[in-house]
Amino acid sequence: MILRKSLLLLGIGSAQIDLILPKNTYKSGECINGYFMIKGGTLEQRLRRIECDLIMDTHATGTEEILKTSTILSTREIHSGESNEIPFNFCLPILKDPYKSEVSYRLKTRLVLDKGIIGKDDDWIFIDSE
């Protein structure tokens, strides 16, 4: 049991998150309705929050910019081996010129658990003009 708890502190065997989207192409300003699939790890853990950022990656300069953030606060318990779905609603900002060959977009999700254990997920999306 002590070994399992120690591994959890390193992120091994902790709960996992996956953002499930109905499609991967959206219009600028469109609202996305999907869900977070959370799968329990080896031990029961307490969910603190889910953070999701819309990030614009500029390949020419190697920079990334956070365009919008969404946070869901929770005190839900995630039991070992359990799966939960949490609704995800996110309205994309209206972008002046969303499609550029050197730019890509992704939704970066972080699952923050008790004691700061974090699960991560990246979902690449294509944003087209209105």
N, CA, C and O atoms as a GROMACS GRO file, in nm:
protein
  520
    1MET      N    1   0.082  -0.119   0.000
    1MET     CA    2   0.000   0.000   0.000
    1MET      C    3   0.087   0.126   0.000
    1MET      O    4   0.056   0.222  -0.070
    2ILE      N    5   0.194   0.127   0.077
    2ILE     CA    6   0.283   0.243   0.082
    2ILE      C    7   0.349   0.263  -0.054
    2ILE      O    8   0.366   0.377  -0.097
    3LEU      N    9   0.386   0.155  -0.121
    3LEU     CA   10   0.446   0.165  -0.253
    3LEU      C   11   0.348   0.226  -0.353
    3LEU      O   12   0.387   0.309  -0.435
    4ARG      N   13   0.223   0.184  -0.348
    4ARG     CA   14   0.121   0.240  -0.439
    4ARG      C   15   0.104   0.390  -0.418
    4ARG      O   16   0.096   0.466  -0.514
    5LYS      N   17   0.097   0.433  -0.292
    5LYS     CA   18   0.082   0.575  -0.262
    5LYS      C   19   0.204   0.654  -0.309
    5LYS      O   20   0.190   0.766  -0.358
    6SER      N   21   0.322   0.597  -0.294
    6SER     CA   22   0.444   0.664  -0.340
    6SER      C   23   0.444   0.677  -0.491
    6SER      O   24   0.485   0.781  -0.544
    7LEU      N   25   0.399   0.574  -0.562
    7LEU     CA   26   0.392   0.578  -0.708
    7LEU      C   27   0.290   0.682  -0.755
    7LEU      O   28   0.310   0.748  -0.856
    8LEU      N   29   0.179   0.696  -0.679
    8LEU     CA   30   0.078   0.797  -0.714
    8LEU      C   31   0.138   0.938  -0.708
    8LEU      O   32   0.106   1.022  -0.791
    9LEU      N   33   0.224   0.963  -0.609
    9LEU     CA   34   0.286   1.094  -0.597
    9LEU      C   35   0.374   1.126  -0.719
    9LEU      O   36   0.396   1.242  -0.750
   10LEU      N   37   0.422   1.021  -0.786
   10LEU     CA   38   0.501   1.039  -0.908
   10LEU      C   39   0.412   1.040  -1.032
   10LEU      O   40   0.462   1.058  -1.143
   11GLY      N   41   0.283   1.019  -1.013
   11GLY     CA   42   0.190   1.018  -1.126
   11GLY      C   43   0.169   0.880  -1.186
   11GLY      O   44   0.095   0.865  -1.283
   12ILE      N   45   0.232   0.778  -1.131
   12ILE     CA   46   0.219   0.642  -1.182
   12ILE      C   47   0.098   0.577  -1.117
   12ILE      O   48   0.090   0.568  -0.995
   13GLY      N   49   0.004   0.531  -1.199
   13GLY     CA   50  -0.116   0.467  -1.148
   13GLY      C   51  -0.224   0.565  -1.106
   13GLY      O   52  -0.324   0.525  -1.045
   14SER      N   53  -0.207   0.693  -1.138
   14SER     CA   54  -0.308   0.791  -1.100
   14SER      C   55  -0.420   0.794  -1.204
   14SER      O   56  -0.410   0.732  -1.309
   15ALA      N   57  -0.525   0.865  -1.172
   15ALA     CA   58  -0.640   0.877  -1.263
   15ALA      C   59  -0.594   0.942  -1.395
   15ALA      O   60  -0.497   1.017  -1.398
   16GLN      N   61  -0.666   0.910  -1.503
   16GLN     CA   62  -0.634   0.963  -1.635
   16GLN      C   63  -0.754   1.038  -1.691
   16GLN      O   64  -0.868   1.009  -1.656
   17ILE      N   65  -0.725   1.134  -1.778
   17ILE     CA   66  -0.831   1.212  -1.841
   17ILE      C   67  -0.813   1.211  -1.991
   17ILE      O   68  -0.701   1.211  -2.042
   18ASP      N   69  -0.926   1.209  -2.062
   18ASP     CA   70  -0.927   1.216  -2.207
   18ASP      C   71  -1.044   1.302  -2.249
   18ASP      O   72  -1.158   1.275  -2.213
   19LEU      N   73  -1.016   1.407  -2.326
   19LEU     CA   74  -1.123   1.493  -2.378
   19LEU      C   75  -1.177   1.428  -2.505
   19LEU      O   76  -1.102   1.404  -2.600
   20ILE      N   77  -1.307   1.400  -2.507
   20ILE     CA   78  -1.372   1.337  -2.621
   20ILE      C   79  -1.451   1.445  -2.695
   20ILE      O   80  -1.542   1.505  -2.639
   21LEU      N   81  -1.413   1.468  -2.820
   21LEU     CA   82  -1.477   1.570  -2.902
   21LEU      C   83  -1.554   1.503  -3.016
   21LEU      O   84  -1.511   1.400  -3.066
   22PRO      N   85  -1.668   1.560  -3.057
   22PRO     CA   86  -1.748   1.500  -3.163
   22PRO      C   87  -1.683   1.512  -3.301
   22PRO      O   88  -1.716   1.436  -3.392
   23LYS      N   89  -1.593   1.608  -3.318
   23LYS     CA   90  -1.523   1.628  -3.444
   23LYS      C   91  -1.393   1.703  -3.416
   23LYS      O   92  -1.369   1.743  -3.302
   24ASN      N   93  -1.310   1.724  -3.519
   24ASN     CA   94  -1.185   1.797  -3.494
   24ASN      C   95  -1.174   1.926  -3.574
   24ASN      O   96  -1.070   1.992  -3.568
   25THR      N   97  -1.277   1.963  -3.650
   25THR     CA   98  -1.277   2.087  -3.726
   25THR      C   99  -1.393   2.175  -3.680
   25THR      O  100  -1.507   2.130  -3.674
   26TYR      N  101  -1.362   2.300  -3.647
   26TYR     CA  102  -1.462   2.394  -3.595
   26TYR      C  103  -1.448   2.528  -3.665
   26TYR      O  104  -1.343   2.561  -3.720
   27LYS      N  105  -1.553   2.605  -3.661
   27LYS     CA  106  -1.553   2.741  -3.713
   27LYS      C  107  -1.511   2.836  -3.601
   27LYS      O  108  -1.534   2.808  -3.483
   28SER      N  109  -1.450   2.945  -3.638
   28SER     CA  110  -1.414   3.049  -3.541
   28SER      C  111  -1.542   3.096  -3.472
   28SER      O  112  -1.640   3.128  -3.539
   29GLY      N  113  -1.542   3.099  -3.339
   29GLY     CA  114  -1.660   3.140  -3.261
   29GLY      C  115  -1.758   3.028  -3.230
   29GLY      O  116  -1.852   3.050  -3.155
   30GLU      N  117  -1.739   2.909  -3.286
   30GLU     CA  118  -1.830   2.796  -3.262
   30GLU      C  119  -1.814   2.742  -3.120
   30GLU      O  120  -1.706   2.748  -3.062
   31CYS      N  121  -1.923   2.690  -3.066
   31CYS     CA  122  -1.919   2.625  -2.934
   31CYS      C  123  -1.897   2.475  -2.951
   31CYS      O  124  -1.959   2.411  -3.036
   32ILE      N  125  -1.809   2.421  -2.870
   32ILE     CA  126  -1.776   2.278  -2.871
   32ILE      C  127  -1.850   2.212  -2.755
   32ILE      O  128  -1.843   2.260  -2.642
   33ASN      N  129  -1.919   2.103  -2.782
   33ASN     CA  130  -1.984   2.024  -2.678
   33ASN      C  131  -1.930   1.883  -2.685
   33ASN      O  132  -1.955   1.811  -2.782
   34GLY      N  133  -1.856   1.844  -2.584
   34GLY     CA  134  -1.800   1.710  -2.576
   34GLY      C  135  -1.806   1.665  -2.432
   34GLY      O  136  -1.895   1.705  -2.357
   35TYR      N  137  -1.712   1.580  -2.393
   35TYR     CA  138  -1.706   1.540  -2.252
   35TYR      C  139  -1.565   1.493  -2.216
   35TYR      O  140  -1.487   1.452  -2.302
   36PHE      N  141  -1.537   1.502  -2.088
   36PHE     CA  142  -1.412   1.450  -2.033
   36PHE      C  143  -1.439   1.308  -1.986
   36PHE      O  144  -1.535   1.284  -1.912
   37MET      N  145  -1.356   1.213  -2.027
   37MET     CA  146  -1.364   1.076  -1.977
   37MET      C  147  -1.253   1.063  -1.873
   37MET      O  148  -1.134   1.076  -1.904
   38ILE      N  149  -1.293   1.038  -1.749
   38ILE     CA  150  -1.197   1.024  -1.640
   38ILE      C  151  -1.198   0.878  -1.595
   38ILE      O  152  -1.303   0.822  -1.562
   39LYS      N  153  -1.080   0.818  -1.594
   39LYS     CA  154  -1.065   0.678  -1.552
   39LYS      C  155  -0.983   0.674  -1.424
   39LYS      O  156  -0.874   0.731  -1.416
   40GLY      N  157  -1.039   0.606  -1.324
   40GLY     CA  158  -0.972   0.595  -1.196
   40GLY      C  159  -0.842   0.516  -1.206
   40GLY      O  160  -0.827   0.430  -1.291
   41GLY      N  161  -0.750   0.548  -1.117
   41GLY     CA  162  -0.620   0.481  -1.113
   41GLY      C  163  -0.621   0.361  -1.020
   41GLY      O  164  -0.724   0.295  -1.004
   42THR      N  165  -0.507   0.334  -0.960
   42THR     CA  166  -0.494   0.216  -0.874
   42THR      C  167  -0.555   0.235  -0.736
   42THR      O  168  -0.589   0.137  -0.670
   43LEU      N  169  -0.568   0.360  -0.692
   43LEU     CA  170  -0.628   0.390  -0.562
   43LEU      C  171  -0.732   0.501  -0.578
   43LEU      O  172  -0.733   0.573  -0.678
   44GLU      N  173  -0.820   0.512  -0.480
   44GLU     CA  174  -0.919   0.621  -0.480
   44GLU      C  175  -0.846   0.754  -0.467
   44GLU      O  176  -0.753   0.769  -0.388
   45GLN      N  177  -0.892   0.853  -0.547
   45GLN     CA  178  -0.832   0.985  -0.543
   45GLN      C  179  -0.943   1.091  -0.547
   45GLN      O  180  -1.054   1.064  -0.593
   46ARG      N  181  -0.912   1.210  -0.499
   46ARG     CA  182  -1.009   1.319  -0.499
   46ARG      C  183  -0.974   1.416  -0.612
   46ARG      O  184  -0.862   1.466  -0.622
   47LEU      N  185  -1.074   1.442  -0.695
   47LEU     CA  186  -1.061   1.538  -0.805
   47LEU      C  187  -1.076   1.679  -0.749
   47LEU      O  188  -1.170   1.706  -0.675
   48ARG      N  189  -0.984   1.768  -0.783
   48ARG     CA  190  -0.990   1.908  -0.738
   48ARG      C  191  -1.044   1.998  -0.850
   48ARG      O  192  -1.134   2.079  -0.827
   49ARG      N  193  -0.989   1.982  -0.972
   49ARG     CA  194  -1.035   2.064  -1.083
   49ARG      C  195  -0.988   2.006  -1.216
   49ARG      O  196  -0.895   1.925  -1.222
   50ILE      N  197  -1.056   2.051  -1.322
   50ILE     CA  198  -1.016   2.020  -1.458
   50ILE      C  199  -0.992   2.154  -1.526
   50ILE      O  200  -1.078   2.243  -1.523
   51GLU      N  201  -0.877   2.169  -1.586
   51GLU     CA  202  -0.841   2.292  -1.656
   51GLU      C  203  -0.825   2.258  -1.804
   51GLU      O  204  -0.765   2.156  -1.839
   52CYS      N  205  -0.878   2.344  -1.891
   52CYS     CA  206  -0.864   2.323  -2.034
   52CYS      C  207  -0.831   2.456  -2.100
   52CYS      O  208  -0.905   2.553  -2.087
   53ASP      N  209  -0.719   2.460  -2.171
   53ASP     CA  210  -0.673   2.581  -2.239
   53ASP      C  211  -0.679   2.561  -2.390
   53ASP      O  212  -0.644   2.454  -2.441
   54LEU      N  213  -0.723   2.664  -2.461
   54LEU     CA  214  -0.710   2.666  -2.606
   54LEU      C  215  -0.576   2.733  -2.634
   54LEU      O  216  -0.554   2.848  -2.597
   55ILE      N  217  -0.488   2.659  -2.700
   55ILE     CA  218  -0.352   2.708  -2.724
   55ILE      C  219  -0.328   2.720  -2.874
   55ILE      O  220  -0.362   2.632  -2.952
   56MET      N  221  -0.268   2.832  -2.912
   56MET     CA  222  -0.226   2.853  -3.050
   56MET      C  223  -0.075   2.832  -3.055
   56MET      O  224   0.001   2.904  -2.991
   57ASP      N  225  -0.032   2.731  -3.132
   57ASP     CA  226   0.110   2.704  -3.151
   57ASP      C  227   0.156   2.768  -3.281
   57ASP      O  228   0.099   2.742  -3.387
   58THR      N  229   0.259   2.851  -3.273
   58THR     CA  230   0.317   2.913  -3.392
   58THR      C  231   0.448   2.840  -3.421
   58THR      O  232   0.546   2.855  -3.348
   59HIS      N  233   0.449   2.763  -3.528
   59HIS     CA  234   0.562   2.676  -3.558
   59HIS      C  235   0.687   2.754  -3.600
   59HIS      O  236   0.798   2.711  -3.569
   60ALA      N  237   0.670   2.866  -3.669
   60ALA     CA  238   0.785   2.943  -3.718
   60ALA      C  239   0.872   2.994  -3.603
   60ALA      O  240   0.994   2.996  -3.614
   61THR      N  241   0.808   3.034  -3.494
   61THR     CA  242   0.883   3.089  -3.380
   61THR      C  243   0.894   2.990  -3.264
   61THR      O  244   0.972   3.012  -3.171
   62GLY      N  245   0.818   2.881  -3.270
   62GLY     CA  246   0.820   2.783  -3.161
   62GLY      C  247   0.750   2.831  -3.036
   62GLY      O  248   0.777   2.781  -2.926
   63THR      N  249   0.659   2.927  -3.051
   63THR     CA  250   0.590   2.982  -2.934
   63THR      C  251   0.448   2.927  -2.925
   63THR      O  252   0.391   2.881  -3.023
   64GLU      N  253   0.394   2.934  -2.806
   64GLU     CA  254   0.254   2.898  -2.784
   64GLU      C  255   0.189   3.009  -2.704
   64GLU      O  256   0.250   3.070  -2.616
   65GLU      N  257   0.061   3.033  -2.736
   65GLU     CA  258  -0.014   3.139  -2.669
   65GLU      C  259  -0.147   3.082  -2.624
   65GLU      O  260  -0.218   3.019  -2.701
   66ILE      N  261  -0.181   3.105  -2.497
   66ILE     CA  262  -0.310   3.063  -2.445
   66ILE      C  263  -0.414   3.166  -2.487
   66ILE      O  264  -0.405   3.283  -2.450
   67LEU      N  265  -0.514   3.121  -2.566
   67LEU     CA  266  -0.617   3.211  -2.616
   67LEU      C  267  -0.739   3.218  -2.524
   67LEU      O  268  -0.804   3.322  -2.514
   68LYS      N  269  -0.770   3.107  -2.458
   68LYS     CA  270  -0.887   3.103  -2.370
   68LYS      C  271  -0.871   2.985  -2.274
   68LYS      O  272  -0.810   2.883  -2.308
   69THR      N  273  -0.926   2.999  -2.153
   69THR     CA  274  -0.915   2.896  -2.050
   69THR      C  275  -1.052   2.866  -1.992
   69THR      O  276  -1.136   2.955  -1.976
   70SER      N  277  -1.073   2.740  -1.960
   70SER     CA  278  -1.195   2.696  -1.892
   70SER      C  279  -1.154   2.609  -1.773
   70SER      O  280  -1.066   2.523  -1.786
   71THR      N  281  -1.218   2.631  -1.657
   71THR     CA  282  -1.186   2.553  -1.537
   71THR      C  283  -1.315   2.500  -1.476
   71THR      O  284  -1.414   2.572  -1.462
   72ILE      N  285  -1.313   2.372  -1.439
   72ILE     CA  286  -1.424   2.309  -1.369
   72ILE      C  287  -1.373   2.269  -1.231
   72ILE      O  288  -1.280   2.190  -1.220
   73LEU      N  289  -1.433   2.325  -1.126
   73LEU     CA  290  -1.395   2.291  -0.989
   73LEU      C  291  -1.480   2.175  -0.941
   73LEU      O  292  -1.598   2.166  -0.974
   74SER      N  293  -1.419   2.086  -0.861
   74SER     CA  294  -1.492   1.970  -0.812
   74SER      C  295  -1.426   1.915  -0.686
   74SER      O  296  -1.309   1.940  -0.660
   75THR      N  297  -1.503   1.841  -0.609
   75THR     CA  298  -1.448   1.768  -0.495
   75THR      C  299  -1.490   1.621  -0.504
   75THR      O  300  -1.501   1.552  -0.403
   76ARG      N  301  -1.513   1.576  -0.624
   76ARG     CA  302  -1.558   1.439  -0.651
   76ARG      C  303  -1.448   1.336  -0.621
   76ARG      O  304  -1.330   1.360  -0.646
   77GLU      N  305  -1.490   1.222  -0.568
   77GLU     CA  306  -1.400   1.109  -0.547
   77GLU      C  307  -1.398   1.024  -0.673
   77GLU      O  308  -1.502   0.997  -0.733
   78ILE      N  309  -1.278   0.981  -0.713
   78ILE     CA  310  -1.264   0.891  -0.826
   78ILE      C  311  -1.213   0.759  -0.769
   78ILE      O  312  -1.102   0.750  -0.719
   79HIS      N  313  -1.297   0.657  -0.779
   79HIS     CA  314  -1.262   0.526  -0.724
   79HIS      C  315  -1.174   0.448  -0.820
   79HIS      O  316  -1.174   0.473  -0.940
   80SER      N  317  -1.100   0.355  -0.767
   80SER     CA  318  -1.010   0.272  -0.846
   80SER      C  319  -1.086   0.201  -0.958
   80SER      O  320  -1.186   0.135  -0.932
   81GLY      N  321  -1.038   0.213  -1.080
   81GLY     CA  322  -1.099   0.146  -1.194
   81GLY      C  323  -1.229   0.206  -1.244
   81GLY      O  324  -1.284   0.157  -1.342
   82GLU      N  325  -1.280   0.309  -1.180
   82GLU     CA  326  -1.407   0.371  -1.216
   82GLU      C  327  -1.390   0.462  -1.338
   82GLU      O  328  -1.283   0.520  -1.357
   83SER      N  329  -1.495   0.475  -1.420
   83SER     CA  330  -1.495   0.568  -1.532
   83SER      C  331  -1.610   0.667  -1.514
   83SER      O  332  -1.722   0.629  -1.480
   84ASN      N  333  -1.580   0.795  -1.536
   84ASN     CA  334  -1.680   0.901  -1.524
   84ASN      C  335  -1.676   0.989  -1.648
   84ASN      O  336  -1.570   1.010  -1.707
   85GLU      N  337  -1.792   1.040  -1.687
   85GLU     CA  338  -1.799   1.137  -1.795
   85GLU      C  339  -1.846   1.270  -1.736
   85GLU      O  340  -1.945   1.276  -1.664
   86ILE      N  341  -1.773   1.376  -1.769
   86ILE     CA  342  -1.809   1.510  -1.724
   86ILE      C  343  -1.829   1.595  -1.850
   86ILE      O  344  -1.739   1.602  -1.934
   87PRO      N  345  -1.945   1.660  -1.864
   87PRO     CA  346  -1.972   1.740  -1.984
   87PRO      C  347  -1.870   1.852  -2.002
   87PRO      O  348  -1.820   1.911  -1.906
   88PHE      N  349  -1.839   1.880  -2.129
   88PHE     CA  350  -1.744   1.984  -2.167
   88PHE      C  351  -1.812   2.078  -2.266
   88PHE      O  352  -1.857   2.035  -2.372
   89ASN      N  353  -1.819   2.206  -2.231
   89ASN     CA  354  -1.876   2.308  -2.318
   89ASN      C  355  -1.775   2.421  -2.327
   89ASN      O  356  -1.732   2.475  -2.225
   90PHE      N  357  -1.737   2.455  -2.448
   90PHE     CA  358  -1.631   2.554  -2.467
   90PHE      C  359  -1.659   2.631  -2.595
   90PHE      O  360  -1.662   2.572  -2.703
   91CYS      N  361  -1.679   2.762  -2.585
   91CYS     CA  362  -1.702   2.844  -2.704
   91CYS      C  363  -1.569   2.903  -2.750
   91CYS      O  364  -1.501   2.972  -2.674
   92LEU      N  365  -1.534   2.874  -2.874
   92LEU     CA  366  -1.410   2.925  -2.930
   92LEU      C  367  -1.419   3.077  -2.948
   92LEU      O  368  -1.527   3.129  -2.978
   93PRO      N  369  -1.309   3.146  -2.929
   93PRO     CA  370  -1.311   3.290  -2.955
   93PRO      C  371  -1.322   3.316  -3.105
   93PRO      O  372  -1.290   3.230  -3.187
   94ILE      N  373  -1.367   3.435  -3.140
   94ILE     CA  374  -1.372   3.473  -3.281
   94ILE      C  375  -1.232   3.519  -3.320
   94ILE      O  376  -1.180   3.619  -3.268
   95LEU      N  377  -1.172   3.445  -3.411
   95LEU     CA  378  -1.036   3.474  -3.454
   95LEU      C  379  -1.037   3.547  -3.587
   95LEU      O  380  -1.111   3.509  -3.678
   96LYS      N  381  -0.956   3.650  -3.600
   96LYS     CA  382  -0.953   3.732  -3.720
   96LYS      C  383  -0.912   3.651  -3.843
   96LYS      O  384  -0.977   3.658  -3.947
   97ASP      N  385  -0.805   3.575  -3.831
   97ASP     CA  386  -0.754   3.494  -3.942
   97ASP      C  387  -0.706   3.361  -3.884
   97ASP      O  388  -0.586   3.341  -3.867
   98PRO      N  389  -0.799   3.268  -3.855
   98PRO     CA  390  -0.761   3.147  -3.783
   98PRO      C  391  -0.673   3.051  -3.862
   98PRO      O  392  -0.591   2.980  -3.804
   99TYR      N  393  -0.690   3.048  -3.994
   99TYR     CA  394  -0.615   2.949  -4.071
   99TYR      C  395  -0.488   3.010  -4.129
   99TYR      O  396  -0.493   3.096  -4.217
  100LYS      N  397  -0.378   2.965  -4.078
  100LYS     CA  398  -0.247   3.001  -4.131
  100LYS      C  399  -0.167   2.872  -4.132
  100LYS      O  400  -0.180   2.788  -4.043
  101SER      N  401  -0.083   2.856  -4.233
  101SER     CA  402  -0.009   2.730  -4.246
  101SER      C  403   0.089   2.706  -4.132
  101SER      O  404   0.119   2.591  -4.100
  102GLU      N  405   0.140   2.813  -4.070
  102GLU     CA  406   0.239   2.796  -3.964
  102GLU      C  407   0.178   2.794  -3.824
  102GLU      O  408   0.251   2.795  -3.724
  103VAL      N  409   0.044   2.792  -3.816
  103VAL     CA  410  -0.025   2.796  -3.687
  103VAL      C  411  -0.114   2.674  -3.671
  103VAL      O  412  -0.182   2.633  -3.765
  104SER      N  413  -0.114   2.617  -3.551
  104SER     CA  414  -0.208   2.508  -3.520
  104SER      C  415  -0.267   2.533  -3.381
  104SER      O  416  -0.212   2.609  -3.301
  105TYR      N  417  -0.379   2.467  -3.355
  105TYR     CA  418  -0.452   2.488  -3.230
  105TYR      C  419  -0.471   2.355  -3.158
  105TYR      O  420  -0.484   2.250  -3.220
  106ARG      N  421  -0.471   2.363  -3.025
  106ARG     CA  422  -0.497   2.243  -2.946
  106ARG      C  423  -0.567   2.281  -2.817
  106ARG      O  424  -0.555   2.392  -2.766
  107LEU      N  425  -0.641   2.184  -2.765
  107LEU     CA  426  -0.703   2.196  -2.633
  107LEU      C  427  -0.617   2.114  -2.538
  107LEU      O  428  -0.609   1.992  -2.548
  108LYS      N  429  -0.554   2.182  -2.446
  108LYS     CA  430  -0.465   2.118  -2.348
  108LYS      C  431  -0.542   2.102  -2.218
  108LYS      O  432  -0.582   2.201  -2.155
  109THR      N  433  -0.563   1.978  -2.178
  109THR     CA  434  -0.643   1.947  -2.059
  109THR      C  435  -0.552   1.899  -1.946
  109THR      O  436  -0.460   1.821  -1.968
  110ARG      N  437  -0.580   1.947  -1.825
  110ARG     CA  438  -0.508   1.903  -1.706
  110ARG      C  439  -0.609   1.859  -1.600
  110ARG      O  440  -0.705   1.930  -1.572
  111LEU      N  441  -0.585   1.744  -1.543
  111LEU     CA  442  -0.666   1.689  -1.435
  111LEU      C  443  -0.586   1.707  -1.307
  111LEU      O  444  -0.482   1.645  -1.289
  112VAL      N  445  -0.636   1.793  -1.217
  112VAL     CA  446  -0.565   1.820  -1.092
  112VAL      C  447  -0.634   1.742  -0.981
  112VAL      O  448  -0.752   1.762  -0.953
  113LEU      N  449  -0.558   1.654  -0.919
  113LEU     CA  450  -0.609   1.568  -0.813
  113LEU      C  451  -0.554   1.613  -0.678
  113LEU      O  452  -0.470   1.702  -0.671
  114ASP      N  453  -0.603   1.549  -0.574
  114ASP     CA  454  -0.553   1.575  -0.439
  114ASP      C  455  -0.402   1.560  -0.438
  114ASP      O  456  -0.348   1.473  -0.507
  115LYS      N  457  -0.334   1.641  -0.364
  115LYS     CA  458  -0.189   1.639  -0.351
  115LYS      C  459  -0.118   1.678  -0.481
  115LYS      O  460  -0.001   1.645  -0.500
  116GLY      N  461  -0.190   1.748  -0.570
  116GLY     CA  462  -0.127   1.804  -0.689
  116GLY      C  463  -0.094   1.707  -0.801
  116GLY      O  464  -0.024   1.744  -0.895
  117ILE      N  465  -0.144   1.586  -0.795
  117ILE     CA  466  -0.118   1.489  -0.901
  117ILE      C  467  -0.194   1.532  -1.026
  117ILE      O  468  -0.313   1.562  -1.019
  118ILE      N  469  -0.126   1.536  -1.138
  118ILE     CA  470  -0.187   1.590  -1.260
  118ILE      C  471  -0.185   1.487  -1.372
  118ILE      O  472  -0.084   1.422  -1.398
  119GLY      N  473  -0.301   1.473  -1.439
  119GLY     CA  474  -0.310   1.397  -1.563
  119GLY      C  475  -0.324   1.496  -1.676
  119GLY      O  476  -0.385   1.602  -1.658
  120LYS      N  477  -0.268   1.466  -1.793
  120LYS     CA  478  -0.269   1.560  -1.904
  120LYS      C  479  -0.322   1.495  -2.031
  120LYS      O  480  -0.315   1.373  -2.048
  121ASP      N  481  -0.376   1.580  -2.120
  121ASP     CA  482  -0.426   1.534  -2.249
  121ASP      C  483  -0.418   1.652  -2.346
  121ASP      O  484  -0.450   1.764  -2.309
  122ASP      N  485  -0.376   1.626  -2.468
  122ASP     CA  486  -0.373   1.727  -2.574
  122ASP      C  487  -0.459   1.679  -2.689
  122ASP      O  488  -0.445   1.565  -2.734
  123ASP      N  489  -0.548   1.766  -2.738
  123ASP     CA  490  -0.633   1.735  -2.852
  123ASP      C  491  -0.616   1.845  -2.956
  123ASP      O  492  -0.651   1.961  -2.931
  124TRP      N  493  -0.562   1.809  -3.072
  124TRP     CA  494  -0.541   1.906  -3.179
  124TRP      C  495  -0.671   1.926  -3.254
  124TRP      O  496  -0.741   1.831  -3.287
  125ILE      N  497  -0.702   2.054  -3.280
  125ILE     CA  498  -0.824   2.086  -3.356
  125ILE      C  499  -0.787   2.181  -3.470
  125ILE      O  500  -0.685   2.249  -3.465
  126PHE      N  501  -0.872   2.184  -3.570
  126PHE     CA  502  -0.856   2.276  -3.682
  126PHE      C  503  -0.965   2.381  -3.670
  126PHE      O  504  -1.083   2.347  -3.656
  127ILE      N  505  -0.927   2.509  -3.676
  127ILE     CA  506  -1.024   2.618  -3.668
  127ILE      C  507  -1.026   2.689  -3.803
  127ILE      O  508  -0.924   2.742  -3.848
  128ASP      N  509  -1.142   2.688  -3.865
  128ASP     CA  510  -1.162   2.750  -3.995
  128ASP      C  511  -1.229   2.885  -3.977
  128ASP      O  512  -1.287   2.911  -3.872
  129SER      N  513  -1.222   2.971  -4.076
  129SER     CA  514  -1.285   3.103  -4.066
  129SER      C  515  -1.437   3.088  -4.064
  129SER      O  516  -1.491   2.985  -4.105
  130GLU      N  517  -1.503   3.191  -4.017
  130GLU     CA  518  -1.650   3.188  -4.000
  130GLU      C  519  -1.722   3.157  -4.129
  130GLU      O  520  -1.845   3.152  -4.131
   0.00000   0.00000   0.00000
